[in-house]
Amino acid sequence: MVRDQLERSDLIFMLDGHYDVRAPAAARLFKEGWAPLIVFAREPDSDRPGVASFSNTTASILKADGVPEDRIIEVPFGDGAKSTADEARALRLYVNSHRVRRIVLLTSWYHCRRALLAVSRSLQGTEVELLMFPVREPDFNARNWWCTTKGRRLVVTEYVKNVYYFLTFFGSRD
């Protein structure tokens, strides 16, 4: 797990997934004044009729938690961001078209290393400072993750993905 001391930033970049945990944490940081915007990459729309996409659900949670709609930015990315690498590339597109110097990178604690690797490689050549903010999961933590099936599955899968990202993701600027 990686955690930086927070400083006032230009935006909070919330990685997709676990929106029921990450979105309330992003809203809290926003309301505490750490950044004036919450930005996330648009995920693919749901292919099931009547089912909201993760992006729409995330935006709804943020609004319900008191974040004004004009402070929520969904960055489009092709047919939707399908991976952490896609999200990192979407953030690069946003950074290229906006003045950004410091970003709070918000994700679940077990996802921090890979998220930081993908985003920092994607932002190579910029002068953007990244501050990592890990969010706690309600069901498990760094001390007891192996005690639950969900914890074991997520953490072990994350180790494998970390190796894959380290070996293959070099922050392409597309």
C-alpha positions as CSV (number, residue, x, y, z in Angstrom):
1,M,0.0,0.0,0.0
2,V,1.2,3.5,-0.8
3,R,-0.1,6.6,0.9
4,D,1.1,10.1,0.5
5,Q,0.5,13.2,2.7
6,L,-2.3,15.1,1.1
7,E,-1.8,18.6,-0.2
8,R,-4.2,20.9,-1.9
9,S,-4.4,19.6,-5.5
10,D,-6.0,20.4,-8.9
11,L,-8.2,17.3,-8.9
12,I,-9.0,14.0,-7.4
13,F,-8.6,11.2,-10.0
14,M,-10.8,8.3,-8.8
15,L,-10.1,5.0,-10.4
16,D,-13.1,3.0,-11.5
17,G,-14.4,0.0,-9.7
18,H,-15.7,-0.4,-6.1
19,Y,-17.7,2.8,-6.6
20,D,-19.6,2.1,-3.4
21,V,-16.3,2.6,-1.5
22,R,-14.3,4.9,-3.7
23,A,-17.0,7.5,-4.6
24,P,-17.9,8.3,-1.0
25,A,-14.2,8.7,-0.1
26,A,-13.7,11.0,-3.1
27,A,-16.7,13.1,-2.1
28,R,-15.3,13.4,1.4
29,L,-11.9,14.6,0.1
30,F,-13.7,17.1,-2.1
31,K,-15.8,18.4,0.7
32,E,-12.7,18.7,2.9
33,G,-11.2,21.0,0.2
34,W,-8.4,18.9,-1.1
35,A,-9.3,19.5,-4.7
36,P,-12.1,21.4,-6.6
37,L,-12.8,18.5,-9.1
38,I,-13.4,14.8,-9.1
39,V,-12.3,13.2,-12.4
40,F,-12.7,9.7,-13.6
41,A,-12.5,7.8,-16.9
42,R,-15.8,6.9,-18.5
43,E,-16.3,3.2,-18.4
44,P,-18.2,1.3,-21.2
45,D,-22.0,1.7,-21.0
46,S,-23.9,-1.3,-19.6
47,D,-25.1,-3.7,-22.2
48,R,-28.0,-4.8,-20.0
49,P,-31.2,-2.9,-20.4
50,G,-32.2,-0.9,-17.3
51,V,-28.8,-1.3,-15.7
52,A,-26.8,1.9,-15.1
53,S,-23.1,1.9,-16.1
54,F,-20.5,2.1,-13.3
55,S,-19.8,5.6,-14.4
56,N,-23.4,6.7,-14.1
57,T,-23.6,5.0,-10.7
58,T,-20.4,6.7,-9.6
59,A,-21.7,10.1,-10.7
60,S,-25.0,9.5,-8.8
61,I,-23.2,8.6,-5.6
62,L,-21.0,11.6,-5.8
63,K,-24.0,13.9,-6.4
64,A,-25.9,12.3,-3.5
65,D,-22.9,12.9,-1.3
66,G,-23.0,16.6,-2.1
67,V,-20.6,17.0,-5.0
68,P,-22.0,19.5,-7.5
69,E,-22.5,18.1,-10.9
70,D,-20.2,20.7,-12.5
71,R,-17.4,19.5,-10.3
72,I,-17.6,15.9,-11.6
73,I,-15.7,15.3,-14.8
74,E,-16.0,12.0,-16.8
75,V,-13.2,11.7,-19.2
76,P,-14.3,9.9,-22.4
77,F,-11.9,7.2,-23.7
78,G,-12.8,5.4,-26.9
79,D,-15.6,2.9,-26.1
80,G,-14.9,3.3,-22.4
81,A,-12.0,2.7,-20.1
82,K,-11.7,-1.1,-19.6
83,S,-8.6,-1.3,-17.5
84,T,-6.3,0.7,-15.2
85,A,-4.1,1.3,-18.2
86,D,-7.0,2.8,-20.1
87,E,-7.8,5.0,-17.1
88,A,-4.2,6.2,-17.0
89,R,-4.3,7.0,-20.7
90,A,-7.6,8.9,-20.3
91,L,-6.0,10.9,-17.5
92,R,-3.1,11.8,-19.8
93,L,-5.6,13.1,-22.4
94,Y,-7.2,15.2,-19.7
95,V,-3.9,16.5,-18.4
96,N,-2.8,17.4,-22.0
97,S,-5.8,19.7,-22.4
98,H,-6.0,21.2,-18.9
99,R,-3.6,23.0,-16.5
100,V,-2.8,20.3,-13.9
101,R,0.1,20.3,-11.5
102,R,-1.0,18.0,-8.7
103,I,-3.4,15.1,-8.6
104,V,-4.8,13.1,-5.7
105,L,-4.9,9.5,-7.1
106,L,-7.7,7.7,-5.2
107,T,-8.2,3.9,-5.4
108,S,-8.5,0.9,-3.1
109,W,-5.5,0.2,-0.9
110,Y,-4.6,-3.1,-2.6
111,H,-4.7,-1.4,-6.0
112,C,-2.3,1.4,-5.1
113,R,1.0,0.1,-6.5
114,R,-0.4,-0.9,-9.9
115,A,-2.5,2.3,-10.2
116,L,0.6,4.4,-9.4
117,L,2.7,2.5,-11.8
118,A,0.2,2.9,-14.7
119,V,-0.6,6.6,-14.0
120,S,3.0,7.6,-13.4
121,R,4.2,5.9,-16.6
122,S,1.4,7.5,-18.5
123,L,2.2,10.9,-17.2
124,Q,5.9,10.7,-17.9
125,G,7.2,13.9,-19.4
126,T,4.7,16.0,-17.6
127,E,5.4,17.9,-14.4
128,V,2.4,16.5,-12.6
129,E,2.8,15.5,-9.0
130,L,0.8,12.4,-7.9
131,L,-0.4,12.0,-4.3
132,M,-1.7,8.5,-3.6
133,F,-4.8,8.1,-1.4
134,P,-5.7,4.5,-0.6
135,V,-9.3,3.8,0.4
136,R,-10.1,1.2,3.0
137,E,-12.3,-1.8,2.0
138,P,-15.0,-2.5,4.5
139,D,-14.6,-6.3,4.4
140,F,-10.8,-6.7,4.8
141,N,-7.6,-4.7,5.1
142,A,-3.8,-5.2,4.7
143,R,-3.6,-7.1,8.0
144,N,-6.4,-9.6,7.4
145,W,-6.9,-9.9,3.6
146,W,-6.1,-13.6,3.6
147,C,-9.0,-14.3,6.1
148,T,-11.8,-13.7,3.5
149,T,-12.3,-15.3,0.1
150,K,-12.9,-11.8,-1.4
151,G,-9.6,-10.5,0.1
152,R,-7.6,-13.5,-1.1
153,R,-9.0,-13.2,-4.6
154,L,-8.5,-9.5,-5.0
155,V,-5.0,-9.3,-3.4
156,V,-3.6,-12.3,-5.2
157,T,-5.0,-11.2,-8.5
158,E,-3.5,-7.8,-7.9
159,Y,0.0,-9.3,-7.4
160,V,-0.3,-11.0,-10.8
161,K,-1.5,-7.8,-12.4
162,N,1.3,-5.8,-10.8
163,V,3.9,-8.1,-12.5
164,Y,2.1,-7.9,-15.8
165,Y,1.9,-4.1,-15.6
166,F,5.5,-3.8,-14.6
167,L,6.6,-5.9,-17.6
168,T,4.3,-4.5,-20.2
169,F,2.7,-1.2,-19.5
170,F,5.0,1.6,-20.5
171,G,2.5,4.5,-20.4
172,S,1.7,4.8,-24.1
173,R,0.4,8.3,-24.9
174,D,-2.4,7.2,-27.3
